[in-house]
Structure formats: C-alpha cells, structure tokens
Amino acid sequence: MDAKNSVEIADVASLSYEQAREELVAVVSQLETGGASLEQSLALWERGEALAARCETWLEGARQRLDAARANAAGGPEATGMAEPGRD
C-alpha cells in the first residue's frame, strides 16, 4: 500500500456511518457502470472495502449499545433477584 492509499484509507476512519454508506453506494455504482481502467477499478474496490468496513464498525458499535441498553433495562429489581422495597 502506498502513501496515497494509506491517507485515503485513514480518512475513512473519520467518516460518519451515513457518509461512509453514501460514498460506498457511489463506489459500487461506478464499479457497476464500468468504463474505468483496471487500476482505477482496483482503487475503487479498495476504497469500497474500506468504506464497507467502516460501516460495519459503526453498525457493530450500535449493536453493542443496543445490547447494553437492553441489559440495563432488564437489570431491574426482578431481573437481579431483588424485590422492590415493600414487596414480598
């Protein structure tokens, strides 16, 4: 990987989910349309892979946050085995 690719891949890490997804859609569209040279197609493919990985990172983070919220919601007095004060 050359310095230019390193910079391009590194800037993917700063994208929001929506930005990465939008750019990924554009990259896929360009690849499907064709007309690019082999070198350009490979660069687009690499960019697409980096964008897809970024989207997956965002989605995994969201999944973890949802799991944590569900666990906290389920962690009420009944879930912990402790009754609320005044209840038997």
N, C-alpha and C positions, 0 to 999 in steps of 0.2 A: 504494500500500500504506500503510495507516495504522499508527500506533504499535503497536496491539494485534497486528496481523498480523506486524509486524516482530519483536515479542517472541516470539510463538508459533513463527514460523519459526526464530528464533535458538535457541530451546530444543531444537529438533530436532537441532541440531548436537551437543548433549551426550548424545544417546541412544546406547546400545549398539545393535548390529545387532538383537539379539533384542527389545529394547524397541521399536525403530522398526518392526520387522516385525509384532509383536503389535498395535501401535496401528494400523498400516496395515490389517491384517486387520479390525479393528474398524470403521475408517472405511469400508472397502469394504462391509462388512455393513450399516452404517447407510444408505449410499447405495443399496444394492440393495433394502433394505426399503422405502424411500420414506417418505413422510409428513412429510418436512422441508420447510420453506419454501424458496423459490428462494434466498434469501440464506443460509440455513443450508446448503443443498446446495453452494452455491459455496464457502463457508468450509470445508466438509468436503473438497471437491475440492482446494482449495489446500493444505490440511493433508496430504491424501493424496499430492499431488505432492511436497511437501517430504519426507515420510517415505520415499517411493519413491526419491528422490534420495539420501537418507541411506543407505538400504540399498545402493544401487548404489555409493556411495563406499566403504562397508565391504567389499563384495564385490570391488571393484577393488583395494583395498589388500591383501586376502587373496590375490588372483590374483598381484599383484606379489611378495608374499612367497614364494609357491609357486614362481614363476618364478626368483626369486633363489636359493632353496634348491636347485632343480634345477640351475641353472647352477653353483652351488658344488659340488654332488655330481658333476657332470660334469667339473668342473675338476681332477680328479685328475691324476696324472702322465701317464697315457696321453692324456688329453684335451688337455694342454698340449704334447704332443710330447716331454716329458722322461721318460726311463726312470727307474725306481726305482734307487737305488744298488745296484750288484752285479748288475744285469740288463743284458743286451746286446740 
